[in-house]
Amino acid sequence: ESNRAGGILGGISTGEPIVCRIAVKPTPSIARPQRTVDLAREEAAEIEIKGRHDPAIPPRIVPVAEAMVALVLADHMLRQRAAKV
């Protein structure tokens, strides 16, 4: 058997696990001067990022995506329940 529909076919569950594929855009680096605080000197400072030095965000994407899917499914479940009243 295969689960090519991702567990949902025509808006109805097929009973298979729900499978989602997502795409995430890279986090942007801001190339203009930004105000910050130098904690070692305890004074205001200014930084400017040159190049692309973005943090690795893939480990944080999974729980965020799972939470959003759960939120959307709960929202649709509540909408369906409200429509029956």
Number of C-alpha atoms within 10 A of each C-alpha: 3 7 13 10 14 15 17 16 11 7 7 8 13 14 10 13 11 13 11 11 6 7 6 8 5 11 12 10 14 14 12 9 10 11 10 11 12 12 9 6 8 8 9 10 12 10 13 12 12 10 9 11 11 11 10 10 11 10 8 9 14 12 11 11 14 11 12 12 14 12 12 11 12 12 12 12 12 11 11 11 10 9 8 6 5
